[in-house]
């Protein structure tokens, strides 16, 4: 069974949205980048939503505590999370 994960991003000001694109062609994709500001709180709401609260907005991802622990421990099949930051600071989008 494949679980889909929803997310939401709430930014308090347009000035904190760095970049947003929506493609009309192929491949069809959306890219959103912004600034949450200084992180104020990280919480797991009702063991179901990981919430990052910053001074400029909130990012939420629906994920259970058990699934999050599996991912952080690298136990999920196909997981490539190593806990190590790449030298260039970039996230592998492949």
C-alpha positions as CSV (number, residue, x, y, z in Angstrom):
1,X,0.0,0.0,0.0
2,X,1.4,3.4,-1.0
3,X,0.7,6.3,1.3
4,X,0.4,9.7,-0.1
5,X,1.6,12.6,2.0
6,X,-0.1,15.9,1.9
7,X,1.7,19.1,2.8
8,X,0.8,22.8,3.3
9,X,2.9,25.9,3.3
10,X,1.6,29.2,4.9
11,X,3.8,32.3,4.4
12,X,2.8,35.5,6.1
13,X,4.1,37.9,3.5
14,X,4.8,37.8,-0.3
15,X,8.2,39.3,0.6
16,X,9.2,35.9,2.1
17,X,8.3,34.0,-1.1
18,X,11.6,33.6,-2.9
19,X,10.5,31.7,-6.0
20,X,7.4,30.0,-7.3
21,X,6.9,28.4,-10.7
22,X,4.1,26.4,-12.3
23,X,4.9,24.6,-15.5
24,X,2.4,24.4,-18.4
25,X,4.5,22.1,-20.4
26,X,6.1,18.7,-20.0
27,X,7.3,17.8,-17.4
28,X,4.4,19.2,-15.4
29,X,5.8,20.4,-12.1
30,X,5.4,23.1,-9.4
31,X,8.3,24.6,-7.5
32,X,7.9,26.8,-4.4
33,X,10.7,28.3,-2.4
34,X,10.4,30.7,0.5
35,X,11.8,31.8,3.8
36,X,10.3,30.5,7.1
37,X,12.7,32.8,9.0
38,X,14.1,31.7,12.3
39,X,12.6,28.5,13.3
40,X,10.6,28.9,16.5
41,X,9.1,25.5,17.0
42,X,9.1,21.9,15.6
43,X,6.3,19.7,16.7
44,X,4.4,16.5,15.8
45,X,0.7,17.4,16.0
46,X,-1.5,14.5,17.1
47,X,1.2,12.1,16.1
48,X,0.2,12.8,12.5
49,X,1.5,16.1,11.2
50,X,5.1,17.3,11.4
51,X,5.0,21.1,11.8
52,X,7.8,23.6,11.3
53,X,6.9,27.0,12.7
54,X,9.1,29.9,11.7
55,X,8.8,33.6,12.3
56,X,7.5,34.0,8.7
57,X,5.3,31.0,8.2
58,X,4.5,27.4,8.8
59,X,5.3,24.2,6.8
60,X,3.2,21.1,7.6
61,X,3.6,17.5,6.4
62,X,1.3,14.7,7.3
63,X,3.5,11.8,8.5
64,X,3.0,9.5,11.4
65,X,5.5,9.3,14.3
66,X,6.3,5.7,13.4
67,X,6.9,6.5,9.7
68,X,9.1,9.4,10.7
69,X,11.2,7.2,13.0
70,X,11.6,4.6,10.3
71,X,12.8,7.2,7.8
72,X,15.2,8.8,10.2
73,X,16.6,5.3,11.1
74,X,16.9,4.4,7.4
75,X,14.7,1.4,7.8
76,X,12.1,2.2,5.1
77,X,12.6,0.1,1.9
78,X,14.2,2.2,-0.8
79,X,15.2,5.0,1.7
80,X,18.4,6.8,1.0
81,X,18.3,9.2,4.0
82,X,21.8,9.0,5.6
83,X,21.5,11.9,8.0
84,X,24.6,13.4,6.3
85,X,24.5,16.8,4.7
86,X,25.9,17.0,1.2
87,X,28.9,19.3,0.9
88,X,27.2,21.6,-1.5
89,X,24.1,21.9,0.8
90,X,21.8,20.9,-2.1
91,X,19.1,18.3,-1.8
92,X,19.1,15.4,-4.3
93,X,15.8,15.8,-6.3
94,X,16.2,12.5,-8.2
